[in-house]
Amino acid sequence: MIEAMVSMLLASMLIIGAMYMSSRSLVAQRDMRLQEIVIDQLRAVLVSNQSGGSDICSASPQVTLPDGETLAVTVLGCGVETVVNINGINVADVPAPISLSVESDKLGGTVRVGSTWATM
């Protein structure tokens, strides 16, 4: 009888562990899907800015999550220019690369598209 109770306890611990792992994987999958949606929207904003459809430096872009919540986008690199040396030739007024980022607990932290001088 005691052996049966011990085996039931061990089996229940294994089942609880498996349920916990599957719930964590579902949460991770949801976070990755939300990140994918936000990255697609940020890329669309960058393409629209490049093609002249919008000016992300003067407007405040936003992204929308599937539940309808809108998140503000942080734009880095607007109006920043520098001098770059290429093979000994100085090229002036080179615009900085643009980086877009969104921060939310729903996304698991910060999602960034593009690069900045610091990351290059």
N, C-alpha and C positions, 0 to 999 in steps of 0.2 A: 504494500500500500504506500509506504514512504517513497519507494523507488518510482512509483507511478506519479506521485505528487512532484517529485524532483524533476522527472522528465517533462511533466506538464509545465512546470515553472521555466525550465530551459527553453521549451518550445515557444512559450508565450514571449519570452525575452527575444528570441530570434524573430518572431513575427512583428513585435513592436519595433525592433531595429530596422527591419525591412520596410515597414510603413514609414518610419521617420526618413529613411534614405530616399524613398520614392517621393515623399512630400517635398523634400529639399530639392530634388531634381526637377520637380514641376515648378517650383518657385524660380529656380535658375533659368529654366526654359522660358518662363514668362518674362523675366528680366531681359533675357537676350532678345526676345521678340520685340519688346518695347524699345530697346536700344536700336534694333534694326530699323524700326519705323522712324525713330528720331534721326538716325543717320541718313536715311533716304530723304527726309524733309530738309535736313541741313545741306545735303549735296544739291538738292533742287534750288535752294536759296543761292548757293554759290554759282550755279550755272546761270540762274536768272540774273545775278549781278554781273557776271562776265558778258552775257549777251546783251546787256543794256536794258533788260526788262524791269530791273529794280536797282535801287541804290541802297545797299545794306549799311553804308556808312552814315547816311543821313536818316534812315528809318530804323525803327526797332523791330527786327524780325522776331517772329514767334513760331513755335512748333505746337502742334495739337496732338495730344495722346488720344487713343481710341475711346477713352471714357469722356472725352470732350474737354478735359483740362488743358489749358494753354500754358506753356512755359516760355519765359523770356530767354532770348538768345544773347549771349555775350559775344561781341565782335571785337577782335583784337587786330591791330595792324592798319587801321584806317588813318590816312594822312601821315603815315610814317615813311620817310624817305631817307636814304643813306647813300654813301659813295661806296662803290664796289670796285675792287682791283682785280682785273682779269688780264692775266699774262703781262703784268706791268702797266696796263692801261687803266686809268681811273675813269669809271663811268659814274657820272653824277645823277642825282635824282632818281634812283632806283626805288620803286615802291616796295614796301615791305609785303611779305606774303600775308594773306588774310586767314585768320583762324576763327572758327565759330565753335562755341561751347554752350552746353546746357547742363545745369546741375539740378538733380532731384533725387530724393530717396527712392522714388518709384523706379528710377533707372539704375539704381545701385551705385550712385555717385555722379561723376562728371563724364559726359560724352563729348568728345571733341572731334571736329573735322577740319582739316587744313593744318597748316603749320605756322610757326612764328620764327623769328630770327633765333630765338633761344633754343628751339628744337631742331634747327637745321645743323 
